[in-house]
Structure formats: C-alpha cells, structure tokens
Amino acid sequence: MNAPQNRFFAPGTEFARIERMFGPDHFARDGRGLGDDGFVWQPAPGSAWVAASDASVEGVHYRLDWVTPARALRKAFLSNLSDLNAMGARTRFALFNLGAHCDWDTAVYESLGATLLDLETRHGFRISGGDTTTVIGSGFFSITVLGTVEGRPLLRSAAQVGDRLYATGSFGGSAAGLELLRAGSAAGGAVSQDTFDSLVNAHLDPAPPLDLGPLLAKLCRSDRPLAAIDVSDGLSSELWHLARQSGCALHLDFEKIPAHPSLSALSPEARRAHLLHGGEEYQLLFTGSFTDAELARLRAIAPVTEIGSVEDGEGVFLREGGETRPLQSGGFEHGPAKTDAG
C-alpha cells in the first residue's frame, strides 16, 4: 500500500514522519500550529510573538573534527534566528540547552560564552534560561527563540496567484562546502584552496538576512499578504512547503537562481544539484507584489533576486532550457544521507 501523500510539507521521508506523528488538527495555515517556521501567539490585537525551537546534534549537523564547538554553536543559533526572521520577527529572548563533552576544559566554555555574548550584542536578544548537561557520546545544542513582530507575521500559506517569487543571497555554496568537507582538504586537488575555503565558509558561517524579515512584516497587509520561508533543507523542498501550504503552483526559473560565485569551479551537474537541492543556506524565499520603491528598500538590506512566479495549480515547476517540467523535492534530511538530483 502506498503511503499517504504529505498535505502540509514537501514530499520526503522526514516530513512524512512529522505528519504521521501528529493528527491533522495540530497543523495550521495561520501560524498557530505545526507547519510554519515558528508558532505565532497574539496576546492582544496588534501584538504578535513568535516562538521556534531547534536542535543541532553532533554527527548530524556538525562534526568537531571540522569545526570548533564555538563555531558550531554560532551556526546553530543563527539557524534559529533565521526561523524567526522567516516569520517577520526579531528575536528578543532565547532558551539554551547544552549537551557538553565531559572532557571540555575551561577554554572551551569561555569560547562558548564569548560566542553567546557576541550573538546577543549583534542581534539584540538575551539568553534568559536553559540547561547544561554532560554527555557520553554526541554533544548537542538545543535552542528555543522568542521574538516579536511589528506588522503582520509572514506565513507559508500567504502566497497568491500573480505574486512574484524572490530569494535573498546566493545558493549552492553551503551544500558544496559540506561535500568538500566530506571529501577532505581541497577534495584531493579537484578545486583550488581558495575555492575550498570559500565554499566551506559558506557552509560553516551562514549569513541570514536578519533585518529583512522584519521589514517584510511591516510591508505585509491584510489585502496584500506576503509568504516567506527560510532555506534550511534545500531550495526545492522549501518551494514545496510554500506551494502546499498556500495551495498554489510555484514556477522557478533556473537561470535566475543566484549562485554562489565559487560554484563556477564545479561540474555543471554538481552545480545544478547544489543550486536546486542544497540546504543550510538560511536565506529567505518570499512571495509578493512590490513597488520599485519597496524593492529598493529591501535591496538596501540584502541582495534580493526575482526567481519565479506564483501560478494557479499545485506543485513546483522548473523552467529550464526553454522547457517547464515538475521539480521533485530534494535536499538535506536529518538522518541517512539522501541523494536526489531532481
């Protein structure tokens, strides 16, 4: 018997597991249930809080032979701040749980503390609680973030037929960097050291546009909703999430996807796979209809590229080489490695 099709998320085993664990009444398209980057709570009219929680586990999300604990912690926090950004919120408070190795010395804890203080100072939030424990085996960071929205929360369900599809930053660099890390230093000479360093840094040091989501929330109105999602699992997967939540078809123009500059050193096949399915970029995908002045305001904060359109129908489609065809969902899943060149 075939497994039932996902209703709220992209096709994929991990997303199917989430939908199987919870009944349909746990999912929502208004931000008040499972299905968005965060949970929206509105204690009073005109006041909105957003909460999100995530875990970063050693061996799945980071390896300490690749990165220091402090650098892994920074990335884990930025991925959580990116979830609130995708909802249009600024992070105000965070709860932080640490699963620490029992052999870490004082210097490791001092570096973690310095990283947390720098994150608080740069991004205007305060760590207000949590827990620390030692582990035997894999360490972890578990983070819950809470933030406020000035304007209207951004929802995955708000894409409308006739909207344009936009993306910030560039794509493919993080996935390529992860592949190079797995292959070893400069992949045995397959790429230059400069290219290796550039792509690895794209994977280890993401730069989510944390000021853009709050501005989008201010531009969002009841008569002009804006949909948004951050790119953590992969461009194709995130597009499927948006399409399913909004009940529409998304058409992606391959030639318009902004590629990380160092991807030019890779084969066309690898470049294409990383662009379409590479995850952990923490850039924003969003839809809307904007004036030139509004786009200029957005582009003053981060690079913004129009990459497609919202159409009537359902699913995700790729325009490439003069043809339009369905785009399969692919990208990172938190479990056994999965390859899908789509």
VOBA-1610 file (N, C-alpha, C; in pm, whole numbers, padded with zeros to 5 digits, always signed):
BEGIN
Met+00085-00120+00000Met+00000+00000+00000Met+00088+00125+00000Asn+00054+00220-00084Asn+00130+00343-00090Asn+00103+00429+00033Ala+00210+00494+00082Ala+00193+00585+00196Ala+00112+00706+00153Pro+00029+00759+00243Pro-00049+00878+00206Pro+00042+00996+00176Gln-00001+01081+00083Gln+00078+01196+00042Gln+00079+01301+00152Asn+00195+01365+00170Asn+00203+01476+00265Asn+00106+01585+00224Arg+00041+01646+00323Arg-00056+01753+00295Arg+00003+01891+00321Phe+00097+01899+00415Phe+00146+02030+00458Phe+00291+02055+00419Phe+00369+01947+00401Phe+00511+01961+00375Phe+00546+01906+00238Ala+00671+01930+00200Ala+00724+01873+00076Ala+00725+01721+00085Pro+00726+01654-00031Pro+00746+01509-00028Pro+00880+01477+00038Gly+00888+01366+00107Gly+01013+01329+00172Gly+00987+01252+00299Thr+01077+01161+00331Thr+01058+01070+00444Thr+01049+01145+00576Glu+01143+01238+00599Glu+01143+01309+00728Glu+01015+01389+00747Phe+00972+01459+00642Phe+00850+01539+00653Phe+00728+01449+00673Ala+00730+01331+00609Ala+00619+01236+00627Ala+00612+01188+00772Arg+00729+01166+00833Arg+00729+01122+00973Arg+00662+01225+01063Ile+00689+01353+01037Ile+00629+01459+01118Ile+00478+01456+01104Glu+00430+01443+00980Glu+00286+01443+00958Glu+00220+01319+01017Arg+00293+01205+01022Arg+00236+01084+01079Arg+00229+01091+01232Met+00319+01166+01294Met+00322+01172+01441Met+00205+01249+01499Phe+00154+01346+01422Phe+00052+01436+01475Phe-00074+01427+01391Gly-00188+01445+01456Gly-00314+01448+01384Gly-00329+01576+01305Pro-00420+01578+01208Pro-00438+01697+01124Pro-00471+01822+01204Asp-00532+01807+01322Asp-00569+01924+01399Asp-00449+01996+01459His-00329+01934+01455His-00208+02001+01505His-00149+02096+01401Phe-00190+02082+01276Phe-00133+02164+01169Phe-00224+02282+01140Ala-00164+02393+01100Ala-00243+02514+01073Ala-00177+02594+00963Arg-00257+02678+00899Arg-00205+02767+00795Arg-00209+02913+00839Asp-00233+02936+00969Asp-00237+03072+01022Asp-00125+03099+01122Gly-00026+03008+01127Gly+00086+03026+01218Gly+00061+02978+01359Arg-00059+02924+01386Arg-00094+02885+01523Arg-00097+02733+01540Gly-00009+02667+01471Gly+00005+02523+01482Gly+00130+02480+01410Leu+00144+02349+01389Leu+00259+02300+01315Leu+00246+02337+01167Gly+00359+02360+01103Gly+00357+02384+00959Gly+00433+02506+00913Asp+00464+02600+01004Asp+00542+02719+00968Asp+00680+02711+01032Asp+00761+02815+01008Asp+00894+02821+01069Asp+00887+02849+01218Gly+00774+02900+01266Gly+00756+02927+01407Gly+00609+02929+01443Phe+00581+02940+01572Phe+00444+02945+01622Phe+00410+03090+01658Val+00296+03137+01611Val+00254+03276+01634Val+00154+03280+01750Trp+00182+03368+01844Trp+00091+03392+01957Trp+00058+03540+01961Gln-00069+03572+01956Gln-00113+03712+01956Gln-00193+03737+02084Pro-00127+03785+02191Pro-00196+03807+02318Pro-00298+03919+02313Ala-00282+04013+02218Ala-00376+04124+02203Ala-00370+04172+02059Pro-00475+04237+02010Pro-00472+04289+01873Pro-00352+04381+01852Gly-00282+04358+01741Gly-00166+04440+01708Gly-00038+04396+01776Ser-00045+04289+01855Ser+00074+04238+01925Ser+00094+04092+01888Ala+00212+04058+01839Ala+00239+03921+01797Ala+00377+03876+01845Trp+00379+03760+01909Trp+00503+03694+01946Trp+00518+03569+01860Val+00644+03533+01831Val+00673+03412+01756Val+00775+03330+01834Ala+00754+03199+01839Ala+00847+03109+01906Ala+00889+02999+01810Ala+01015+02958+01821Ala+01066+02848+01740Ala+01171+02773+01820Ser+01187+02646+01791Ser+01282+02563+01865Ser+01349+02467+01769Asp+01479+02442+01794Asp+01553+02354+01706Asp+01670+02294+01784Ala+01722+02184+01733Ala+01837+02117+01793Ala+01945+02098+01688Ser+02070+02106+01732Ser+02185+02080+01647Ser+02266+01970+01714Val+02278+01857+01648Val+02334+01737+01709Val+02467+01702+01643Glu+02566+01676+01726Glu+02697+01638+01675Glu+02687+01509+01594Gly+02752+01508+01479Gly+02748+01393+01391Gly+02638+01398+01288Val+02538+01482+01314Val+02429+01502+01218Val+02438+01642+01157His+02452+01744+01244His+02456+01883+01198His+02597+01942+01199Tyr+02687+01886+01276Tyr+02824+01936+01281Tyr+02918+01825+01326Arg+03046+01842+01294Arg+03149+01750+01338Arg+03264+01830+01399Leu+03310+01788+01514Leu+03413+01863+01585Leu+03552+01842+01528Asp+03567+01753+01429Asp+03692+01748+01355Asp+03692+01846+01239Trp+03578+01909+01214Trp+03567+02013+01112Trp+03560+02153+01170Val+03507+02164+01290Val+03471+02294+01343Val+03486+02293+01494Thr+03517+02410+01553Thr+03524+02421+01698Thr+03384+02421+01757Pro+03370+02387+01886Pro+03237+02395+01948Pro+03176+02534+01937Ala+03257+02639+01953Ala+03204+02776+01946Ala+03151+02808+01807Arg+03222+02764+01705Arg+03176+02792+01568Arg+03049+02713+01537Ala+03043+02589+01586Ala+02920+02511+01568Ala+02803+02574+01641Leu+02828+02629+01760Leu+02723+02695+01836Leu+02672+02818+01764Arg+02761+02897+01706Arg+02718+03017+01632Arg+02623+02979+01519Lys+02659+02877+01443Lys+02572+02836+01332Lys+02438+02787+01384Ala+02439+02710+01494Ala+02313+02660+01549Ala+02222+02775+01589Phe+02278+02879+01652Phe+02196+02992+01691Phe+02144+03067+01569Leu+02231+03090+01469Leu+02187+03163+01351Leu+02075+03090+01278Ser+02077+02957+01279Ser+01968+02884+01214Ser+01836+02907+01286Asn+01840+02922+01419Asn+01718+02952+01495Asn+01672+03095+01472Leu+01765+03190+01471Leu+01727+03329+01443Leu+01667+03340+01303Ser+01716+03257+01211Ser+01664+03258+01074Ser+01518+03214+01070Asp+01479+03119+01156Asp+01338+03077+01161Asp+01247+03193+01199Leu+01287+03272+01299Leu+01205+03386+01337Leu+01206+03492+01228Asn+01320+03510+01163Asn+01329+03604+01052Asn+01228+03569+00942Ala+01214+03439+00915Ala+01119+03395+00812Ala+00974+03421+00851Met+00948+03446+00978Met+00814+03480+01025Met+00796+03631+01038Gly+00902+03708+01007Gly+00894+03852+01018Gly+00926+03905+01157Ala+00984+03821+01243Ala+01007+03858+01382Ala+01153+03888+01410Arg+01175+03972+01512Arg+01308+03994+01569Arg+01317+03914+01698Thr+01427+03844+01716Thr+01444+03764+01837Thr+01468+03855+01957Arg+01397+03829+02066Arg+01411+03905+02190Arg+01472+03823+02302Phe+01434+03694+02310Phe+01482+03608+02417Phe+01517+03471+02360Ala+01605+03399+02430Ala+01640+03264+02390Ala+01660+03177+02513Leu+01622+03050+02501Leu+01650+02947+02600Leu+01750+02851+02537Phe+01856+02820+02611Phe+01969+02748+02552Phe+02003+02625+02636Asn+01997+02508+02573Asn+02037+02383+02638Asn+02163+02329+02572Leu+02260+02293+02655Leu+02390+02249+02606Leu+02417+02106+02651Gly+02448+02018+02554Gly+02498+01885+02583Gly+02647+01885+02559Ala+02726+01897+02668Ala+02870+01921+02659Ala+02949+01793+02680His+03063+01785+02613His+03153+01674+02636His+03216+01686+02774Cys+03231+01574+02842Cys+03282+01578+02979Cys+03429+01618+02985Asp+03501+01610+02872Asp+03643+01646+02873Asp+03670+01789+02826Trp+03565+01868+02803Trp+03588+02007+02765Trp+03652+02083+02882Asp+03751+02164+02851Asp+03818+02241+02954Asp+03760+02382+02964Thr+03817+02462+03053Thr+03767+02597+03077Thr+03771+02681+02951Ala+03874+02663+02869Ala+03887+02743+02747Ala+03769+02723+02652Val+03718+02599+02645Val+03603+02573+02557Val+03481+02649+02608Tyr+03456+02643+02739Tyr+03340+02713+02794Tyr+03354+02864+02778Glu+03475+02915+02792Glu+03496+03059+02774Glu+03469+03098+02629Ser+03509+03015+02534Ser+03484+03046+02393Ser+03335+03040+02361Leu+03263+02944+02424Leu+03118+02937+02405Leu+03052+03061+02462Gly+03095+03104+02581Gly+03039+03224+02642Gly+03064+03348+02559Ala+03185+03360+02503Ala+03216+03476+02420Ala+03130+03477+02294Thr+03106+03359+02238Thr+03021+03349+02119Thr+02878+03390+02151Leu+02825+03345+02264Leu+02689+03381+02303Leu+02676+03530+02327Leu+02775+03590+02393Leu+02770+03734+02419Leu+02775+03812+02288Asp+02857+03769+02194Asp+02865+03837+02064Asp+02732+03827+01990Leu+02668+03710+01993Leu+02538+03693+01928Leu+02433+03784+01991Glu+02430+03790+02124Glu+02335+03877+02193Glu+02356+04023+02152Thr+02481+04066+02151Thr+02513+04206+02121Thr+02479+04241+01977Arg+02513+04153+01884Arg+02490+04180+01742Arg+02342+04180+01706His+02265+04092+01769His+02129+04069+01722His+02022+04109+01822Gly+02059+04167+01933Gly+01963+04232+02020Gly+01870+04142+02099Phe+01914+04023+02138Phe+01832+03936+02221Phe+01910+03901+02348Arg+01843+03834+02440Arg+01907+03795+02565Arg+01877+03649+02596Ile+01980+03575+02632Ile+01961+03437+02676Ile+01909+03441+02819Ser+01791+03384+02841Ser+01719+03402+02967Ser+01694+03273+03042Gly+01747+03162+02994Gly+01727+03036+03064Gly+01780+02920+02983Gly+01771+02800+03042Gly+01815+02680+02973Gly+01873+02580+03069Asp+01958+02492+03017Asp+02014+02385+03098Asp+02145+02341+03037Thr+02236+02292+03121Thr+02364+02238+03076Thr+02382+02099+03136Thr+02420+02004+03051Thr+02445+01869+03098Thr+02565+01814+03024Thr+02633+01717+03081Thr+02741+01650+03011Thr+02688+01523+02946Val+02751+01483+02838Val+02703+01369+02760Val+02815+01267+02742Ile+02776+01145+02721Ile+02867+01039+02678Ile+02828+01007+02535Gly+02912+01045+02442Gly+02877+01030+02301Gly+02861+01166+02237Ser+02758+01180+02155Ser+02739+01302+02076Ser+02689+01417+02161Gly+02750+01534+02143Gly+02702+01655+02207Gly+02588+01718+02129Phe+02530+01824+02184Phe+02420+01890+02114Phe+02400+02031+02168Phe+02334+02111+02087Phe+02281+02241+02127Phe+02131+02237+02099Ser+02049+02274+02196Ser+01905+02284+02177Ser+01863+02425+02214Ile+01796+02492+02122Ile+01770+02635+02136Ile+01623+02665+02108Thr+01564+02745+02194Thr+01430+02798+02171Thr+01440+02950+02168Val+01385+03010+02064Val+01391+03155+02049Val+01250+03213+02048Leu+01237+03332+02105Leu+01110+03404+02109Leu+01133+03545+02059Gly+01043+03593+01974Gly+01059+03726+01916Gly+00926+03793+01891Thr+00933+03919+01856Thr+00813+03999+01831Thr+00808+04045+01686Val+00685+04065+01641Val+00659+04111+01505Val+00599+04251+01510Glu+00657+04342+01435Glu+00597+04474+01415Glu+00536+04474+01276Gly+00406+04461+01270Gly+00338+04446+01142Gly+00258+04318+01145Arg+00262+04242+01037Arg+00187+04116+01028Arg+00285+04001+01011Pro+00266+03891+01085Pro+00355+03775+01068Pro+00354+03723+00925Leu+00468+03676+00880Leu+00481+03615+00748Leu+00448+03467+00761Leu+00363+03416+00672Leu+00318+03277+00679Leu+00349+03205+00548Arg+00373+03075+00558Arg+00394+02996+00438Arg+00268+02985+00353Ser+00154+03012+00411Ser+00025+02994+00343Ser-00022+03117+00268Ala+00060+03223+00261Ala+00011+03352+00211Ala+00044+03381+00064Ala+00108+03288-00006Ala+00138+03313-00147Ala+00008+03321-00228Gln+00001+03417-00320Gln-00119+03437-00400Gln-00085+03434-00549Val-00176+03379-00627Val-00158+03374-00772Val-00135+03515-00823Gly-00032+03532-00904Gly+00005+03663-00956Gly+00124+03724-00884Asp+00157+03673-00764Asp+00275+03720-00694Asp+00401+03677-00767Arg+00510+03747-00737Arg+00642+03706-00784Arg+00714+03634-00671Leu+00809+03550-00708Leu+00888+03473-00613Leu+01028+03532-00606Tyr+01075+03557-00483Tyr+01204+03622-00462Tyr+01292+03538-00370Ala+01424+03559-00381Ala+01520+03495-00292Ala+01628+03595-00255Thr+01681+03580-00135Thr+01793+03663-00092Thr+01923+03585-00107Gly+02034+03658-00111Gly+02166+03596-00108Gly+02194+03509-00229Ser+02271+03404-00207Ser+02307+03310-00313Ser+02287+03168-00264Phe+02290+03073-00358Phe+02257+02935-00326Phe+02366+02840-00374Gly+02366+02723-00312Gly+02456+02616-00353Gly+02588+02609-00279Gly+02630+02721-00220Gly+02761+02724-00157Gly+02771+02633-00035Ser+02667+02634+00049Ser+02671+02554+00171Ser+02677+02404+00140Ala+02594+02358+00050Ala+02594+02216+00014Ala+02726+02175-00049Ala+02781+02261-00133Ala+02910+02231-00194Ala+03020+02226-00088Gly+03013+02318+00008Gly+03112+02317+00115Gly+03105+02191+00198Leu+02982+02144+00227Leu+02966+02020+00303Leu+03024+01902+00226Glu+03000+01898+00095Glu+03054+01790+00014Glu+03206+01791+00016Leu+03266+01909+00010Leu+03412+01919+00012Leu+03468+01878+00150Leu+03400+01915+00256Leu+03443+01873+00389Leu+03443+01720+00400Arg+03341+01659+00346Arg+03334+01513+00350Arg+03444+01449+00266Ala+03482+01516+00157Ala+03584+01461+00067Ala+03725+01482+00120Gly+03745+01585+00202Gly+03878+01614+00254Gly+03934+01742+00196Ser+04049+01784+00245Ser+04109+01913+00210Ser+04120+01931+00060Ala+04053+02034+00010Ala+04053+02070-00132Ala+04016+01953-00223Ala+03949+01852-00165Ala+03897+01740-00243Ala+04004+01678-00332Gly+04124+01657-00273Gly+04231+01591-00347Gly+04278+01670-00467Gly+04268+01802-00461Gly+04313+01885-00571Gly+04208+01912-00676Ala+04083+01866-00653Ala+03977+01888-00751Ala+03942+02035-00764Val+03960+02112-00656Val+03937+02256-00659Val+04056+02324-00594Ser+04068+02454-00618Ser+04176+02530-00557Ser+04151+02549-00408Gln+04256+02584-00334Gln+04240+02607-00191Gln+04147+02724-00167Asp+04153+02827-00251Asp+04064+02943-00235Asp+03918+02902-00252Thr+03891+02819-00353Thr+03754+02772-00374Thr+03709+02686-00257Phe+03796+02596-00212Phe+03765+02512-00096Phe+03728+02597+00024Asp+03813+02696+00055Asp+03788+02781+00173Asp+03658+02859+00158Ser+03632+02911+00038Ser+03512+02991+00015Ser+03386+02908+00036Leu+03383+02787-00018Leu+03263+02704-00007Leu+03247+02646+00133Val+03356+02608+00197Val+03347+02557+00334Val+03297+02667+00427Asn+03347+02789+00409Asn+03299+02900+00492Asn+03151+02925+00470Ala+03103+02906+00346Ala+02959+02923+00320Ala+02878+02822+00400His+02933+02703+00421His+02862+02601+00499His+02872+02628+00649Leu+02989+02665+00696Leu+03011+02677+00840Leu+02968+02812+00897Asp+02965+02916+00814Asp+02935+03051+00862Asp+02823+03115+00781Pro+02699+03071+00801Pro+02586+03130+00726Pro+02564+03275+00765Ala+02501+03348+00675Ala+02473+03490+00700Ala+02327+03519+00666Pro+02234+03475+00749Pro+02092+03503+00722Pro+02064+03653+00726Pro+01977+03702+00638Pro+01945+03846+00633Pro+01844+03883+00741Leu+01891+03895+00865Leu+01801+03903+00980Leu+01726+04035+00992Asp+01759+04134+00911Asp+01683+04260+00912Asp+01575+04262+00805Leu+01578+04163+00715Leu+01484+04167+00603Leu+01345+04118+00643Gly+01338+04010+00721Gly+01207+03958+00762Gly+01123+04062+00834Pro+01180+04135+00933Pro+01100+04238+00999Pro+01051+04347+00905Leu+01131+04383+00804Leu+01083+04483+00708Leu+00969+04427+00624Leu+00979+04302+00583Leu+00870+04240+00508Leu+00742+04239+00591Ala+00755+04212+00722Ala+00637+04212+00809Ala+00570+04349+00812Lys+00648+04455+00806Lys+00592+04589+00805Lys+00523+04620+00672Leu+00569+04556+00564Leu+00507+04578+00434Leu+00385+04490+00412Cys+00368+04389+00496Cys+00259+04294+00482Cys+00128+04356+00531Arg+00020+04344+00451Arg-00111+04398+00488Arg-00217+04290+00468Ser-00333+04313+00526Ser-00441+04216+00512Ser-00482+04199+00366Asp-00473+04307+00287Asp-00510+04299+00146Asp-00391+04264+00057Arg-00272+04247+00119Arg-00155+04206+00042Arg-00065+04122+00132Pro-00105+03998+00157Pro-00023+03911+00243Pro+00107+03871+00173Leu+00208+03844+00252Leu+00338+03802+00200Leu+00373+03667+00262Ala+00418+03573+00179Ala+00461+03442+00227Ala+00613+03440+00234Ala+00666+03367+00331Ala+00811+03356+00343Ala+00848+03224+00409Ile+00971+03182+00384Ile+01027+03061+00444Ile+01178+03074+00435Asp+01251+03018+00531Asp+01397+03021+00519Asp+01445+02891+00458Val+01560+02896+00392Val+01612+02780+00319Val+01708+02705+00410Ser+01653+02603+00476Ser+01736+02518+00561Ser+01753+02379+00501Asp+01646+02322+00446Asp+01653+02187+00392Asp+01693+02183+00244Gly+01671+02289+00171Gly+01702+02291+00028Gly+01599+02373-00046Leu+01641+02437-00154Leu+01552+02525-00230Leu+01428+02450-00277Ser+01445+02333-00335Ser+01329+02260-00389Ser+01232+02221-00278Ser+01284+02175-00164Ser+01196+02137-00052Ser+01118+02256+00001Glu+01186+02370+00017Glu+01118+02487+00071Glu+01010+02537-00024Leu+01035+02528-00153Leu+00933+02567-00251Leu+00810+02477-00239Trp+00834+02348-00217Trp+00722+02256-00199Trp+00643+02288-00073His+00713+02322+00037His+00642+02363+00158His+00549+02481+00129Leu+00603+02582+00061Leu+00524+02701+00030Leu+00405+02666-00058Ala+00430+02586-00161Ala+00324+02553-00255Ala+00211+02476-00187Arg+00247+02381-00101Arg+00144+02301-00034Arg+00067+02383+00069Gln+00138+02467+00143Gln+00068+02547+00243Gln-00023+02650+00178Ser+00019+02706+00064Ser-00058+02813+00000Ser-00160+02760-00100Gly-00152+02632-00137Gly-00246+02578-00234Gly-00230+02638-00372Cys-00105+02647-00418Cys-00078+02709-00547Cys+00037+02635-00615Ala+00072+02681-00734Ala+00188+02628-00806Ala+00297+02735-00807Leu+00419+02693-00782Leu+00534+02783-00788Leu+00618+02745-00909His+00652+02846-00990His+00734+02825-01109His+00869+02892-01086Leu+00975+02811-01090Leu+01111+02857-01063Leu+01189+02867-01193Asp+01253+02980-01218Asp+01338+03000-01335Asp+01482+02964-01299Phe+01532+02853-01353Phe+01664+02805-01314Phe+01773+02908-01341Glu+01766+02974-01455Glu+01870+03069-01492Glu+01875+03190-01399Lys+01768+03214-01323Lys+01764+03330-01235Lys+01811+03300-01092Ile+01833+03172-01059Ile+01876+03139-00923Ile+02014+03199-00899Pro+02032+03283-00798Pro+02164+03341-00772Pro+02259+03236-00715Ala+02364+03206-00789Ala+02457+03101-00750Ala+02574+03159-00671His+02620+03083-00572His+02742+03122-00501His+02855+03133-00603Pro+02935+03240-00599Pro+03039+03261-00701Pro+03133+03143-00720Ser+03168+03073-00613Ser+03266+02964-00623Ser+03210+02837-00685Leu+03077+02831-00707Leu+03020+02713-00772Leu+03068+02699-00916Ser+03118+02807-00974Ser+03165+02801-01113Ser+03281+02705-01129Ala+03350+02669-01019Ala+03463+02577-01026Ala+03418+02431-01032Leu+03289+02404-01011Leu+03240+02267-01007Leu+03181+02226-01142Ser+03153+02098-01158Ser+03093+02050-01282Ser+02951+02104-01294Pro+02898+02114-01417Pro+02760+02160-01434Pro+02660+02074-01358Glu+02684+01944-01351Glu+02591+01855-01280Glu+02591+01883-01130Ala+02711+01899-01074Ala+02720+01927-00930Ala+02663+02065-00899Arg+02692+02162-00984Arg+02642+02298-00964Arg+02488+02298-00963Arg+02428+02228-01058Arg+02282+02223-01068Arg+02221+02158-00944Ala+02279+02045-00902Ala+02224+01976-00785Ala+02233+02062-00660His+02345+02130-00641His+02361+02214-00523His+02266+02333-00525Leu+02246+02390-00642Leu+02155+02505-00652Leu+02011+02465-00618Leu+01966+02354-00672Leu+01826+02316-00656Leu+01797+02250-00523His+01892+02173-00471His+01862+02089-00355His+01953+02114-00236Gly+02048+02203-00248Gly+02140+02228-00138Gly+02071+02301-00023Gly+02099+02259+00098Gly+02036+02319+00215Gly+02131+02400+00299Glu+02082+02442+00415Glu+02156+02517+00515Glu+02214+02647+00460Glu+02136+02716+00378Glu+02174+02849+00331Glu+02124+02955+00429Tyr+02006+02932+00486Tyr+01939+03024+00578Tyr+01912+03161+00512Gln+01891+03157+00383Gln+01842+03274+00311Gln+01690+03268+00309Leu+01627+03377+00263Leu+01481+03385+00260Leu+01427+03361+00120Leu+01322+03282+00112Leu+01234+03277-00004Leu+01106+03349+00034Phe+01058+03437-00052Phe+00933+03505-00020Phe+00859+03542-00147Thr+00729+03562-00132Thr+00645+03598-00245Thr+00574+03729-00214Gly+00536+03799-00321Gly+00463+03923-00303Gly+00459+04003-00431Ser+00393+04116-00421Ser+00386+04211-00532Ser+00433+04345-00477Phe+00550+04392-00522Phe+00615+04508-00463Phe+00632+04620-00565Thr+00629+04742-00516Thr+00663+04856-00600Thr+00815+04863-00614Asp+00860+04941-00709Asp+01005+04959-00727Asp+01067+05020-00601Ala+00995+05110-00538Ala+01047+05173-00416Ala+01060+05071-00304Glu+00962+04982-00292Glu+00968+04880-00188Glu+01083+04783-00213Leu+01101+04743-00338Leu+01213+04654-00369Leu+01347+04721-00339Ala+01355+04851-00364Ala+01478+04923-00334Ala+01505+04921-00184Arg+01401+04934-00102Arg+01418+04927+00043Arg+01467+04789+00086Leu+01411+04686+00026Leu+01453+04550+00058Leu+01598+04527+00016Arg+01633+04575-00104Arg+01768+04552-00156Arg+01874+04637-00087Ala+01830+04737-00013Ala+01924+04813+00068Ala+01970+04733+00189Ile+01894+04628+00225Ile+01926+04543+00340Ile+02001+04417+00297Ala+01957+04356+00186Ala+02017+04230+00141Ala+01998+04216-00009Pro+02084+04137-00075Pro+02061+04109-00218Pro+01929+04035-00236Val+01844+04086-00323Val+01714+04025-00349Val+01701+04001-00498Thr+01669+03877-00538Thr+01658+03840-00678Thr+01521+03781-00705Glu+01456+03825-00811Glu+01331+03763-00855Glu+01364+03634-00927Ile+01310+03520-00879Ile+01347+03390-00934Ile+01230+03311-00990Gly+01108+03367-00985Gly+00996+03290-01038Gly+00863+03357-01011Ser+00758+03277-01015Ser+00622+03332-01004Ser+00530+03234-00934Val+00417+03288-00887Val+00311+03208-00825Val+00199+03194-00926Glu+00164+03070-00957Glu+00065+03043-01060Glu-00051+02961-01003Asp-00159+02955-01080Asp-00271+02869-01045Asp-00230+02723-01062Gly-00281+02637-00976Gly-00247+02495-00985Gly-00188+02447-00855Glu-00107+02342-00862Glu-00043+02290-00742Glu+00091+02227-00779Gly+00185+02232-00686Gly+00316+02173-00708Gly+00423+02277-00739Val+00539+02228-00776Val+00654+02313-00807Val+00706+02275-00945Phe+00735+02375-01027Phe+00777+02353-01165Phe+00905+02432-01193Leu+00990+02374-01275Leu+01118+02434-01310Leu+01118+02473-01457Arg+01148+02601-01482Arg+01169+02649-01618Arg+01319+02643-01646Glu+01357+02562-01743Glu+01500+02544-01772Glu+01518+02507-01918Gly+01607+02578-01987Gly+01634+02547-02127Gly+01514+02556-02216Gly+01424+02650-02188Gly+01306+02668-02271Gly+01193+02572-02241Glu+01208+02486-02142Glu+01104+02391-02107Glu+01062+02410-01962Thr+00937+02371-01933Thr+00886+02373-01796Thr+00843+02233-01760Arg+00893+02183-01646Arg+00859+02048-01602Arg+00852+02044-01451Pro+00786+01944-01394Pro+00777+01935-01248Pro+00916+01924-01184Leu+00932+01986-01070Leu+01057+01978-00994Leu+01034+01891-00871Gln+01110+01784-00861Gln+01099+01696-00746Gln+01164+01760-00624Ser+01115+01724-00508Ser+01172+01774-00383Ser+01297+01696-00348Gly+01400+01767-00308Gly+01524+01703-00265Gly+01591+01789-00160Gly+01701+01742-00105Gly+01774+01823-00009Gly+01809+01745+00116Phe+01857+01818+00216Phe+01905+01757+00339Phe+01792+01704+00424Glu+01809+01581+00473Glu+01718+01525+00572Glu+01799+01485+00694His+01740+01500+00812His+01810+01472+00936His+01809+01323+00964Gly+01894+01253+00894Gly+01902+01108+00905Gly+01999+01057+00802Pro+01979+00935+00750Pro+02069+00880+00649Pro+02079+00970+00528Ala+02196+00975+00468Ala+02220+01062+00352Ala+02125+01027+00240Lys+02082+01129+00168Lys+01987+01112+00057Lys+02036+01192-00062Thr+02039+01130-00178Thr+02081+01200-00299Thr+01966+01202-00397Asp+01935+01320-00449Asp+01825+01333-00544Asp+01856+01453-00633Ala+01906+01425-00751Ala+01942+01533-00842Ala+01822+01596-00908Gly+01703+01544-00880Gly+01579+01604-00928Gly+01571+01603-01076
//
